[in-house]
Amino acid sequence: MKNRYEALLVLNTQGKEDTVKDVVDRLESEFQKEGAEIEQVQKMDKRQFSYVAGELDAGQYVNFVFHADSQLITKLRAKFKLDPEVYRQHYQKLRPKKEKKERGAKKLAEAR
């Protein structure tokens, strides 16, 4: 069974600010190669870290929402750990997306 997940990746774009779109496209294709169904890709801003824990003081944040098997998360973690352009990664399981039509039908039923 495929679950819904969110992956927040912090990219190392130091000195490569103009190639961020290419990196995001490559990562999206990596997700799809491994069998994930991408629902949404949200490219966020470049942000300064509140404290410097490594060699970088800022990173480009990208949020992926996708459907995948639970075993795929382990594979993606291992794969992106070796990628020099992925500085940090965080995965979270999301609730299944509810359809809007169901909510509208419930409101109509309650109103009557």
N, C-alpha and C positions, 0 to 999 in steps of 0.2 A: 504494500500500500504506500502511495506517495503522500508525504506530508508537506505542509507549507512551511518554508523557512525564510529567514532574513539573514543576509550576510553583509556585515559592515566591514569594508576593507579600507585601510589607510594606505595610500600609495606613496612611494618614494619618488617624487617628481623633481627632486632637486636638480636644477639646471636643465630640466626638460619640460617646462611649463606648456610649451606649444604642442607637445605630443600626448597630452592627457587623453584626448578623444581616441587616439589610436590604441592606447593602453587599455582603456575601458572596453573598446570593441574586442580586443584580443582576449580579455578576461571573460567577456560575455560568451565568446565562442568556446573558451575552455569549459565553462559551465555546461554548455550545450553538448560538447564532445563527450563529456562524462555522463550525459543522460538527464540533466536537469532541464526542466521546462521553465524558462524565464517568464515571469509575470510582469515585472517592472524593474527598470534600472533608473536610479536617481543619482545623478552626479551632483554632489554637494560642493561647497566651497573648500578652498585651501584654508586650513586653520592652524594657528599657532598652538602648540601643546602647552598645557598649564605648567608642566614641569618636564624637563628634558631627561628622559630615561635611557637614551641611546645616542646614536650619532646624529639624529635629526632633531630639529626644533620645530618643524611644521610638516604637515602632510595633507594630501588631497583625499577627501572622504568620498567614497562611493558606496551606495546602498543597493543591493540586489535582493529582490523578492522572487522566490522560485519554488517549484514543486520538485521533490526528489525523494528517493528512498533514504532511510536513516543511515545506511552504510556509506552512502555517497559523501556525507559530511566528513567522515574520517579521511576519505580519499582526497577530497578537496583541500582539507587542512594540510595534509602531507605535501600535496602538489604545490600549493601556494607558499608553503614555508620555504621551499627551494627557489621560489621566484624572487629575484632581487628587486623587482619593482613593487612587490607587496610587502609593506613594512609591518603592518599589524592586521589581524583578522579576528572577527567575532561572529559567531553563528548563533541564531536563536530560533527555536521552533515557534511558529505562529498558529493561531486558531484558524480553522478553515474559514474561508471567506463566505459570508452569507449573501444570498442573492437579495436584491432590492425588491423584487416582485413579491417575495414572501412577506416582507414587512408591510407593504401596501395592502395586501390581501387581509392581513391580521387586523390592521387599523379599520378597514371597511367592515369587517365582521364584528369588531368591538363597538363600532358606532351604531350598528343596527340593533 
